Amino acid sequence: MTPRRVLFTATGRRHVGREQDWWLEHRDNREIFAAELDDALRTLALLPGAGTPYPAAGIEGLRRLFLRKVSCHLYYTFNEDEIIVRAFWGARRHSSPRLKN
């Protein structure tokens, strides 16, 4: 099985950067953020169906994967060749990310 390439939308990159900055400023175990994100991306590259469908955003095929240690959802779509990370959003927020199709 060949892993899919992982790409980020501009929104996805911005969200990851914002969450990472917050994590590094407010948490003692700084390495956890990168380790959990890397593990999630490796998992999705091989098993893209691992996340849960998320039809509420109105984007066909959108799924999300919960990253327990950092308490965030990674929102993504995929095809035969690629995983496209569309958002990275704190699970404790009372809203969902705004996503474009």
Secondary structure as a PSIPRED ss2 file (coil, helix, strand):
# PSIPRED VFORMAT (PSIPRED V4.0)

   1 M C   1.000  0.000  0.000
   2 T C   1.000  0.000  0.000
   3 P C   1.000  0.000  0.000
   4 R C   1.000  0.000  0.000
   5 R E   0.000  0.000  1.000
   6 V E   0.000  0.000  1.000
   7 L E   0.000  0.000  1.000
   8 F E   0.000  0.000  1.000
   9 T C   1.000  0.000  0.000
  10 A H   0.000  1.000  0.000
  11 T H   0.000  1.000  0.000
  12 G H   0.000  1.000  0.000
  13 R H   0.000  1.000  0.000
  14 R H   0.000  1.000  0.000
  15 H H   0.000  1.000  0.000
  16 V H   0.000  1.000  0.000
  17 G H   0.000  1.000  0.000
  18 R H   0.000  1.000  0.000
  19 E H   0.000  1.000  0.000
  20 Q H   0.000  1.000  0.000
  21 D H   0.000  1.000  0.000
  22 W H   0.000  1.000  0.000
  23 W H   0.000  1.000  0.000
  24 L H   0.000  1.000  0.000
  25 E H   0.000  1.000  0.000
  26 H H   0.000  1.000  0.000
  27 R C   1.000  0.000  0.000
  28 D C   1.000  0.000  0.000
  29 N C   1.000  0.000  0.000
  30 R C   1.000  0.000  0.000
  31 E H   0.000  1.000  0.000
  32 I H   0.000  1.000  0.000
  33 F H   0.000  1.000  0.000
  34 A H   0.000  1.000  0.000
  35 A H   0.000  1.000  0.000
  36 E H   0.000  1.000  0.000
  37 L H   0.000  1.000  0.000
  38 D H   0.000  1.000  0.000
  39 D H   0.000  1.000  0.000
  40 A H   0.000  1.000  0.000
  41 L H   0.000  1.000  0.000
  42 R H   0.000  1.000  0.000
  43 T H   0.000  1.000  0.000
  44 L H   0.000  1.000  0.000
  45 A H   0.000  1.000  0.000
  46 L H   0.000  1.000  0.000
  47 L C   1.000  0.000  0.000
  48 P H   0.000  1.000  0.000
  49 G H   0.000  1.000  0.000
  50 A H   0.000  1.000  0.000
  51 G C   1.000  0.000  0.000
  52 T E   0.000  0.000  1.000
  53 P E   0.000  0.000  1.000
  54 Y C   1.000  0.000  0.000
  55 P H   0.000  1.000  0.000
  56 A H   0.000  1.000  0.000
  57 A H   0.000  1.000  0.000
  58 G C   1.000  0.000  0.000
  59 I C   1.000  0.000  0.000
  60 E C   1.000  0.000  0.000
  61 G C   1.000  0.000  0.000
  62 L C   1.000  0.000  0.000
  63 R E   0.000  0.000  1.000
  64 R E   0.000  0.000  1.000
  65 L E   0.000  0.000  1.000
  66 F E   0.000  0.000  1.000
  67 L E   0.000  0.000  1.000
  68 R C   1.000  0.000  0.000
  69 K C   1.000  0.000  0.000
  70 V C   1.000  0.000  0.000
  71 S C   1.000  0.000  0.000
  72 C E   0.000  0.000  1.000
  73 H E   0.000  0.000  1.000
  74 L E   0.000  0.000  1.000
  75 Y E   0.000  0.000  1.000
  76 Y E   0.000  0.000  1.000
  77 T E   0.000  0.000  1.000
  78 F E   0.000  0.000  1.000
  79 N C   1.000  0.000  0.000
  80 E C   1.000  0.000  0.000
  81 D C   1.000  0.000  0.000
  82 E E   0.000  0.000  1.000
  83 I E   0.000  0.000  1.000
  84 I E   0.000  0.000  1.000
  85 V E   0.000  0.000  1.000
  86 R E   0.000  0.000  1.000
  87 A E   0.000  0.000  1.000
  88 F E   0.000  0.000  1.000
  89 W E   0.000  0.000  1.000
  90 G E   0.000  0.000  1.000
  91 A C   1.000  0.000  0.000
  92 R C   1.000  0.000  0.000
  93 R C   1.000  0.000  0.000
  94 H C   1.000  0.000  0.000
  95 S C   1.000  0.000  0.000
  96 S C   1.000  0.000  0.000
  97 P C   1.000  0.000  0.000
  98 R C   1.000  0.000  0.000
  99 L C   1.000  0.000  0.000
 100 K C   1.000  0.000  0.000
 101 N C   1.000  0.000  0.000
